[in-house]
Amino acid sequence: MIIRRRRDGRRWRWAYANDNLFTLMGELYMHGWGVRKNFARAFHWFRWEYITGSPVLSSGNMGMCYYYGWGVKKNVARALAIWFAKRPVSGKTNYLLAGALLTGRGIRANRKAGVADLFNAANFDYLPGTMMLARMEWRGRLGSHKKLFLASKYFAQAAEAGNALAADYLARVLLQRRKKAVAAGNLFASQWMLQKAVVWLRRAARRGNADAARRLSVYYAIGRGVPKNKRLSIVWKRAAAHDRPPPPQPPLLP
């Protein structure tokens, strides 16, 4: 890390080459990654980042410390003020505000505003916000019926970012859409959805999702959506049992 001192107006301020380094330090102490968990130290780094570095990056974490009383005296009003200030430029603050507005913790519940913040978080490509929005669309909590198309859209957005659980959920949604296509007599669409579901199942399984590996093993055993292959069925069954993706073997994993 490069540290230098500069003069900014009438005050001396420290300038750092890596603006998000303090946020990373705070997250290490918050989650106990490689160090003993210490919320006070975490808040110290988040606050230092907020003052001297990048307020956008640290606003969500520092607001969480105030909101839950982690390492600092609980102050919900201050947490909400920080989140509202950075709402237009941060996906994480939109996600946290959505949680507060939907549950009514520390602020008057407002479902419409909470859902709007969730959409904003997804537009910022903030993964937890995208996943939460997709789940709500899938379960029909945002309307009178399940919106499987929108759920698959947001699950695909999260899966493209590398989330194994999102890939698994996307495969499930596609299989549900396939049932509707079969009931409507659209055999071409049902076959396409089955093939896409298998593709996403394979991606989820390769990223370590045990449920996806288990179902993929069954699909290879019975030949559903893929050619019947007992060797691949055994490979994915073992991967599911050990809860880890199998080693890359091109002859076995086309």
N, C-alpha and C positions, 0 to 999 in steps of 0.2 A: 504494500500500500504506500502510495506517495502522498506525503503531507506537506503542504506549504502554507505560509501565512500571507494573507493579502489584506490590503486596506480597502474597505467598502464604505464610501462616504466618510463619516466621522468615526467609524468603529472599525476595529480589527476583527476579522473573521477568519476562521479556518476553512480552507478549501481542500477537498479530498478528490483524488483521482477516480475513486469508485464510489458513486453516490449511494448505491444500495448495499454497501458492505455492512453498515450498522443494522439495517433491517435483517440481513442474514444472521448477524450475531444475535440479535434479539430472538429470532426464531429458534436458534440453537438452544438458548436458555429456556424458551417457552416450552419446547417439546422435549427437552432433555436429550438432544442428539449429540453424543460425545462429551457432554458436560452434565453436571448435576442440575436438575430442573430448578430454576430460580426465577420466579415471576418478577421480583424486584429488579433483578439485573436485566431481564428482558424489557421491562418498561423503560429502564434507563436507556438502553440502546435505541428503542423505538422513538423515545422523546428526543434523543440527540439527533437522530435521522430527521425527525420532523422539523427541528429547529435549523439545522445546518445543512442538511442534505436535500433529499427529495420528499416533500410532504405528501405527494401522491402515493408513493410506495408505502410509507409508514402510517398513513392516516387510518387505514383499516385496522391494523394491529394495535395502534395506540388507543383507538376508540374501543376496541374489545377489552383492553385492560381497564379502561374507565367503566365500561358497561358492566363487566362482571366483577370488578374489584380485584383484578390480578396484579399484585405488586404495587398497588396504589389504592387510595381510598375510593370507594365506589361513588361514581358521579355519572348517572345515566344522562343527565341533561348535557354535560360536556361531551360525552361520547356521541350523542346524537348531533350536537353542533358540529363536531369534527366531520362526521359522516356526511351531513347535509352540505358542508362547505366543499367537499371533494366529490360530491355526487356526479357532477357532469363529466368528470375526467377519470374515474376509477371504477372498474367492474366490481372490485371487492367491496367497496363502500355501498354500491347499489345492492349487492347481495345481502350484506349485513342489515341495511335499512329494510330490505324486503322481509327479512326474518322478524325484525322488530315490529313492522307494520302488520304483518299477518298474524303474529301471536299477541300483539298488544302489550308487550312487556316494556314498560317505561314510556310508552307513547300510546295515544288513542289508536285502537285498531282501525285500519283502513285497507280493506282487501283490494280495492281497485288500485290504490297507489302502490301497494306491495307487489301486485302482479306486474305493474308497469316497471317497477325497479328490477324485477326478475328478468323481464324482457331486455332491459338496458344492460344488465350483467351479462346476459347471453350475447348481446350485440358486441360487448367488449371482449368476447371469447374467454370469459372467466369460467373455468371448468365447473366448480361447484354450483354456480348459478345456472349454467346450461343443464347440468344433470337434474337439479331440482325442478326446473321448468319442464323438462322432458317427462319426469316422473308424474308431475301434476297433470300434464296433458294426457299421459297414458292412463291414469286412474280416473280421469274425468272430473277432476276437482276444479277445473277452470270453466266448466260449462255443464250443460245438461247431459252430455254424452261424451264418450271417449273420443278423442281426436287422434286417431292412430297415425295419420299422415304427419301431423305436426310433431307428435312424439318421435316418430322415426327420423324426422328432419333434425331435431335437436340432439337425439342420441347419436346420429351420424356425425354431427359437428363435434361432439365430445369424443367419439371413437376415433375420428381422424386426428385428434390431438394426442392419441396414444393411450386412452383410458380403456382398460380391458373390461371393466364392468359395463361401460357404455356399449361396447361391442356386443357383449352378451345380451344386454337388454334390447339392443337393436334387432338382434336375431329373433328374440321372442316376439317383438312387435311385428316383424315381417311375417312370422308364422301365424300370428293372429289375423293379419291382413290377408294372408293366403286362404284362411278358412272362409273369410267373407267372399273372396274371389271365387272359390269353389262353389259356395252356395249360390252365387250369382251366375254360375255357368261360364265364367271366364277362365278357361283352362290355361291359356297362354300366360296370363298374368299370374296365375297360381304357381305355375312351373318356374317362372322367372323369380318370384318372391322366395320360393324354396331354395333355388340356387344361390340367391343373394344371402339368404339366412345362413346357409352353410359356409359361405365365404366369411361372414362376420363371426360365426362360431369358431372357425379355424383361427382367425386373427385373435379372438379373445383367448382361445386355448393356448396359442403360442406366447401370449403375454402373461400366462400363469393363472388363468381363471379355471379353477377345478371343475365347476359346474359345466362350463362350456366344453371342456375336455371330455367329461363324462357323457354328455349328450352326443358329442361328435363320435365317440367310440361306438355308441349305439347305432348312429347313422351309417357308419362304415360296416357294422355287423349285419344290418338288414338291407343295406343298399338304398337308403332314402336320400335322394338328392345328390348322391355320389356313387361311383361304382363300388360294388361289394368288395371289401378287402379285409380279410381277417387279420393280416399282419398289422395294418394301420389301426384296426380296432383295438388290438392288444396294446399297441404303442400308446394310444390316447388313454386307454383304461389305466395303464401304469402311471401315466402322467397325472391323471386325476387322483389316483391313490396317493401319490407323493406330493400332491398339491404344487406341482411345478411343471413348466413346459418341458417336453422331451428335448434331448440334445439335437442340434441340427444335423439331420441325416438326409441328404438329397434323395437317395434311392427310396427311402421310406416316407418322406414328407414332400410330395411334389408341390 
